[in-house]
Amino acid sequence: MLPLAVEPFGGYRAWLETLPGYAGQVAFHRVLPARPPDVVPYEGAFKPVLARLGLAPYAHQAEAFEKLEAGANVVMATPTASGKSLVFQAPVLAAM
């Protein structure tokens, strides 16, 4: 469902190109299909926290947890609502 302001244009790209300075600026546009989450088994240090929250990590979260357990710094760039906050919060909760 599109926001009301965008609906008359039929999509974000069409709306964006009506804004000053954006006409002709979009070189490529593709809508990716939704895909199911890739939940994986995880047995690391943050498993008790995840269990208390009733969560199983997505693959990218489990990978980040493993890197954190090894002492690495982690930067995540994933879509909205993909679990970045949990990667930050699980170590904090585990330390409490």
Secondary structure as UniProt FT lines:
FT   TURN            4..6
FT   HELIX           7..9
FT   HELIX           12..16
FT   TURN            17..18
FT   TURN            20..25
FT   TURN            45..46
FT   HELIX           47..53
FT   HELIX           59..69
FT   TURN            70..71
FT   TURN            80..81
FT   HELIX           84..95
//
